[in-house]
């Protein structure tokens, strides 16, 4: 039985560099995006950095943050 991985905090006295954190993704209405599962789409709504509504042709999908599979073109 394995325990889930826990993110460890970085100590200031550590000789190792702190882990690199990527900046959060920001989307605006009208941005062209691609999704690993749904394909190409256009952002049609933004909900206060919590979720985006994307039109992928026939389906309109609400994708919540973090946007791991969503990439801005």
C-alpha positions as CSV (number, residue, x, y, z in Angstrom):
1,X,0.0,0.0,0.0
2,X,1.4,3.4,-1.0
3,X,0.7,6.7,0.4
4,X,-0.3,9.7,-1.9
5,X,2.5,12.0,-2.8
6,X,2.6,15.2,-0.7
7,X,4.2,18.4,-1.9
8,X,7.0,19.2,0.4
9,X,7.8,22.8,1.4
10,X,11.1,24.3,0.4
11,X,13.3,25.3,3.3
12,X,15.3,28.5,3.0
13,X,18.4,26.8,4.3
14,X,18.3,24.1,1.6
15,X,21.2,23.9,-0.8
16,X,18.8,22.9,-3.6
17,X,16.8,25.3,-5.8
18,X,13.1,25.6,-5.1
19,X,10.8,23.9,-7.5
20,X,9.7,26.0,-10.5
21,X,6.0,26.9,-10.5
22,X,4.4,27.7,-13.8
23,X,2.3,30.9,-13.9
24,X,-1.4,30.4,-14.0
25,X,-3.1,30.4,-17.4
26,X,-5.3,33.3,-18.3
27,X,-8.0,33.1,-21.0
28,X,-10.1,35.8,-22.5
29,X,-13.3,35.6,-24.5
30,X,-12.5,35.0,-28.1
31,X,-9.2,33.1,-27.5
32,X,-8.6,30.1,-29.7
33,X,-7.7,27.0,-27.7
34,X,-7.0,23.3,-28.1
35,X,-8.0,20.5,-25.7
36,X,-6.5,17.0,-25.6
37,X,-9.9,15.4,-25.7
38,X,-12.3,17.9,-27.4
39,X,-9.9,19.4,-30.0
40,X,-10.0,23.0,-31.3
41,X,-12.4,25.5,-29.8
42,X,-13.0,29.2,-28.9
43,X,-13.5,30.6,-25.4
44,X,-17.0,32.0,-25.1
45,X,-17.1,32.7,-21.4
46,X,-14.7,33.2,-18.4
47,X,-15.8,32.7,-14.8
48,X,-13.4,34.8,-12.5
49,X,-10.3,32.6,-13.1
50,X,-12.3,29.6,-11.8
51,X,-13.5,28.1,-15.1
52,X,-13.9,28.8,-18.8
53,X,-16.7,27.9,-21.2
54,X,-15.4,26.7,-24.5
55,X,-17.3,26.1,-27.8
56,X,-15.9,23.1,-29.6
57,X,-18.4,23.1,-32.4
58,X,-21.3,21.1,-31.3
59,X,-20.5,20.6,-27.6
60,X,-20.0,23.6,-25.3
61,X,-17.8,22.5,-22.3
62,X,-17.1,24.2,-19.0
63,X,-13.5,23.5,-18.0
64,X,-12.5,24.2,-14.4
65,X,-9.1,25.5,-13.3
66,X,-6.4,24.2,-13.3
67,X,-6.5,24.0,-17.1
68,X,-4.1,21.0,-17.5
69,X,-5.3,19.8,-20.9
70,X,-6.3,23.3,-22.3
71,X,-3.7,25.2,-24.3
72,X,-4.0,28.7,-25.8
73,X,-3.1,28.9,-29.5
